[in-house]
Amino acid sequence: MIRKAFTMIELLTVIAIIALLAAIVYPAFTRARAQAFKNGDMSNMNQIRIGLQLYDSDQGAYPPQLLGYASVYFDGVDEDQVIPANQARGFLPPQRANLSALQPHNDQADTKTYTTAVWPTQDPKAVGTDPQLDLNGDGQITSADDFCAARQAHGPTTTVTRWLSASDYSADRLDFGRDENIGAVSAGPSSLCDGTQPTGAFCVDSYFYNVSGYDVSMQPASGGSQAQLRYALFWTAWGLDDEAEQSACGVTPGPGNADDDPRQLGYANPPDNTVVTWNSYWRDYGSDFATPLREKNDIVLFLGGGTKLMDSLDVNQSSWRILSNN
């Protein structure tokens, strides 16, 4: 009786063909899977936009943060322990923008962890070389519309701070609520805040939940990583009423200005091309592991136009100045 079987060469050939097919199919499957997750993030970001619109309709302004500042329990068995982000009272209506909507797919932060944050990268282009809007109202967009004080005031070397009332900062108070800084007593005032100091207020570092990836975002940086701000009511020297930066720009210090960039959520009726926040968790980086590659991997949320995939390097350099038509 003669028995037929695969030869070793035939078997290896079949294995090679299967491996080749897998090598062809797997990248396509991976891209499709990544695109599905990106689409999910874009859908969630649009939910954030709807939540902001509802908040603005109810309160007449946009919230200082999307989720809110990290806080601890007032009392009970968990007194002074960090309130998990999924149990914290956020600013946005939970029916429209719950915690899952505030967490990008690639952000796997724990709900109990929190962090301080720095400002994102400032536009490296020289003032006067990159006018974007007709800020001076002469009907033209020229170099005269690119004001120093209408540029982003701070960069990655500056920690995000805010004013805290004297009663909330008091050293004999160990409990902190939603709008109080989790590290106020232990850390104390660490740097200068922007704007006019409220009576008796203290300047403290702001603490954010890591899981709220559209308030802050962990980004590669020289020597490690850092949490960068992604949502802010004001970001220019004029908007923040930053007297030091205004003086450095050669303008008379004062809050706001008719020539300021209107694309700031803290102003009344910001235009549709105002950047709300952006998702930078899909970036690919160069050999320095810190500079984004020029690929459309950042998802930017605009106030009136929904989300848009944009060049990661452009977003990294322009931050809130990125234009929707780029």
C-alpha positions, 0 to 999 in steps of 0.5 A: 500500500502506498501512502501519500503525505506532504513533503517537508518542502511542501509543508514549509511552502504552506507555512510561508504562504500563511505567514505572508498572508498574515503579514499582509492582513495584520497591518490592515487589521491594525489600522482598521482597529486603530481607526475604530478607536479614533472614531470612538474618541472623536465621538466622545469629544463631540459629546464634550462639545455638546456638554459644554454648550449645555453648561454655557446655556445654563451658566452663561459661561464655560467651566474652568475645567472639564472634569474639575480639580482633584479633591478628597473626601470631606469625612467618613472612613475615607476622609482625606483620601482622594475621591476617585474620578469616577465618583467626583462631581464634574462640571459637565452634565454626566448624561452628556459627557461622563468620565468615559467620554473624558478619557481617550482610548490610549489613556489608561490612567487610574481614576485615583491618580492626579497630577500638576500640569504645565502649559503646552508648547508655545508657537515658535514662529516670530511675532509678526510673521504669523497673523491669523485673524483680523485682530485690529479690525482694519479689514485685512490680515497683516503682520499688524494683527500678530500681537505679542500679548495675543500669543500664548503667554506660557509654555512647558516650563510654567506650572498651571496655577490658580487663585485659592480663597483664604478660607480654603487655603487655611492651614487649620482646614484639612478637607477640600471640596470639588473646587479646592486644591488637593495640595493647597495646605501641604504644598503652599503657594508655589508660583505666581498666578495670572490676573488680579489677586482676589482679596486674601487669596493664595496662589497654588498649583492646580491638581488634575485627575490624570484620567481626564485626558482632555483637561491634561495630557501626558506627553513625552518630554526631555528626561521623561514625561509631563502632563500638559494642559489641554483645556483653558478659558484663557491662554494669552497674556491679555486674556490671563491678565498677566502683567509680567508677560504684557510688560515683556510685550511692551504693552500697558498692563491690563485685563483683556484688550480689544485686539486680543485673540477672541478664540478663548473660551473665557470671552463672550461668544468665542468664534466657531474656530476656537479650540476647546481641547485636543487629543494627542495620544495618537501621536508618533514621535521622532528619534528624540522621542519628544518631537511629534512626526508630521502626521495627521494623528492629533484630534482637535475639537473646535467649538463650532465645527466638531472634531478634525484630524490634524498634523501632530507637529502643527498642533504641538507648535500652535496649541490653541492657535491651530486653525481649522483650515490647516 
